[in-house]
Amino acid sequence: MDVRLLLENTLPGMGYELVDFELTPGGGFRVFMDKPGGITVEDCVAVSNHLTRLFMVENVDYDRLEVSSPGLDRPLKKEADYVRFSGSLAKIRTRLPIDNQKRFMGRIVGFADGVVSLEVDGRTVAIPLSNIDKARLEPEF
């Protein structure tokens, strides 16, 4: 059973976006979800209860299930994330260097043709999505 596909097909029908999921040591699942306006404890309870029943029906073997919001420093994984959070501050680490640099922190200017535009220290850096190793929002207070 492809758990990612199962989650991607289930959560949107409940009004949530799958941000990420990970397997934890010992056979657990950690699911990170989001929705406009943010996630509440009640949202986590509702999704946890639903996934518990769904995993039982689909014979998904696990020991513990954790359902959570992605937090203020949410990961950026998909093209839609860069579009949605345009104007936000982000930290991006690339697989291969761009101008002899692999770590960038700046404001997301836009996303087009598979390339993230990030404003860093007054200049715009074009980072291909395929070159991004890890990206997260940087909380601003």
C-alpha positions as semicolon CSV with decimal commas, in nm:
position;residue;x (nm);y (nm);z (nm)
1;M;0,000;0,000;0,000
2;D;0,137;0,342;-0,101
3;V;0,066;0,547;0,211
4;R;0,155;0,878;0,042
5;L;-0,103;0,816;-0,231
6;L;-0,360;0,712;0,029
7;L;-0,301;1,035;0,225
8;E;-0,298;1,252;-0,090
9;N;-0,635;1,105;-0,190
10;T;-0,792;1,127;0,156
11;L;-0,692;1,459;0,313
12;P;-0,815;1,697;0,037
13;G;-1,161;1,541;0,061
14;M;-1,162;1,636;0,429
15;G;-1,054;1,993;0,352
16;Y;-0,683;1,955;0,431
17;E;-0,358;1,964;0,237
18;L;-0,094;1,695;0,293
19;V;0,228;1,886;0,360
20;D;0,447;1,587;0,441
21;F;0,457;1,255;0,618
22;E;0,738;1,051;0,761
23;L;0,795;0,710;0,904
24;T;0,928;0,716;1,257
25;P;1,158;0,461;1,420
26;G;0,951;0,179;1,564
27;G;0,684;0,175;1,294
28;G;0,502;0,502;1,350
29;F;0,363;0,757;1,107
30;R;0,387;1,132;1,145
31;V;0,146;1,326;0,921
32;F;0,178;1,703;0,868
33;M;-0,126;1,878;0,723
34;D;-0,245;2,233;0,666
35;K;-0,550;2,432;0,563
36;P;-0,619;2,800;0,505
37;G;-0,641;2,967;0,843
38;G;-0,425;2,702;1,012
39;I;-0,477;2,376;1,196
40;T;-0,650;2,334;1,531
41;V;-0,633;2,052;1,784
42;E;-0,984;1,951;1,675
43;D;-0,861;1,918;1,315
44;C;-0,581;1,687;1,431
45;V;-0,824;1,474;1,632
46;A;-1,070;1,444;1,341
47;V;-0,797;1,345;1,092
48;S;-0,633;1,107;1,338
49;N;-0,964;0,927;1,401
50;H;-1,037;0,907;1,029
51;L;-0,689;0,780;0,939
52;T;-0,698;0,521;1,218
53;R;-1,014;0,370;1,064
54;L;-0,881;0,406;0,708
55;F;-0,550;0,240;0,792
56;M;-0,737;-0,049;0,953
57;V;-0,951;-0,100;0,640
58;E;-0,650;-0,069;0,408
59;N;-0,432;-0,298;0,626
60;V;-0,166;-0,035;0,683
61;D;0,057;-0,166;0,961
62;Y;0,176;0,094;1,210
63;D;0,238;0,128;1,583
64;R;0,168;0,498;1,642
65;L;0,003;0,776;1,443
66;E;0,082;1,145;1,499
67;V;-0,113;1,416;1,316
68;S;0,014;1,773;1,333
69;S;0,033;2,111;1,166
70;P;0,360;2,174;0,983
71;G;0,445;2,462;1,217
72;L;0,557;2,815;1,144
73;D;0,869;2,688;0,968
74;R;0,671;2,459;0,740
75;P;0,859;2,275;0,468
76;L;0,813;2,382;0,107
77;K;0,783;2,071;-0,107
78;K;0,560;2,135;-0,408
79;E;0,535;2,400;-0,678
80;A;0,208;2,516;-0,525
81;D;0,388;2,589;-0,195
82;Y;0,615;2,845;-0,362
83;V;0,319;3,008;-0,535
84;R;0,108;3,015;-0,216
85;F;0,389;3,157;-0,002
86;S;0,517;3,411;-0,253
87;G;0,630;3,714;-0,054
88;S;0,731;3,503;0,246
89;L;1,079;3,462;0,389
90;A;1,234;3,120;0,325
91;K;1,553;2,921;0,381
92;I;1,657;2,705;0,088
93;R;1,943;2,456;0,067
94;T;2,041;2,336;-0,280
95;R;2,192;2,006;-0,390
96;L;2,442;2,177;-0,620
97;P;2,592;2,522;-0,565
98;I;2,456;2,830;-0,737
99;D;2,720;3,104;-0,759
100;N;2,936;2,901;-0,517
101;Q;2,658;2,895;-0,258
102;K;2,427;2,618;-0,137
103;R;2,236;2,794;0,145
104;F;2,006;3,086;0,077
105;M;1,772;3,292;0,290
106;G;1,547;3,543;0,122
107;R;1,198;3,637;0,016
108;I;1,014;3,421;-0,237
109;V;0,948;3,647;-0,535
110;G;0,773;3,393;-0,753
111;F;0,772;3,058;-0,925
112;A;0,763;2,991;-1,298
113;D;0,875;2,711;-1,531
114;G;1,011;2,497;-1,248
115;V;1,226;2,777;-1,105
116;V;1,190;2,954;-0,770
117;S;1,287;3,321;-0,769
118;L;1,430;3,423;-0,433
119;E;1,532;3,779;-0,343
120;V;1,854;3,757;-0,144
121;D;2,034;4,074;-0,029
122;G;1,887;4,288;-0,307
123;R;1,950;4,041;-0,591
124;T;1,722;3,776;-0,736
125;V;1,850;3,418;-0,736
126;A;1,689;3,164;-0,972
127;I;1,679;2,822;-0,808
128;P;1,548;2,525;-1,011
129;L;1,302;2,316;-0,809
130;S;1,501;2,007;-0,912
131;N;1,808;2,151;-0,734
132;I;1,634;2,215;-0,402
133;D;1,741;1,973;-0,131
134;K;1,546;2,132;0,154
135;A;1,330;2,443;0,187
136;R;1,138;2,588;0,480
137;L;0,955;2,906;0,562
138;E;1,141;3,132;0,800
139;P;0,900;3,265;1,067
140;E;0,873;3,641;1,091
141;F;0,760;3,811;1,411
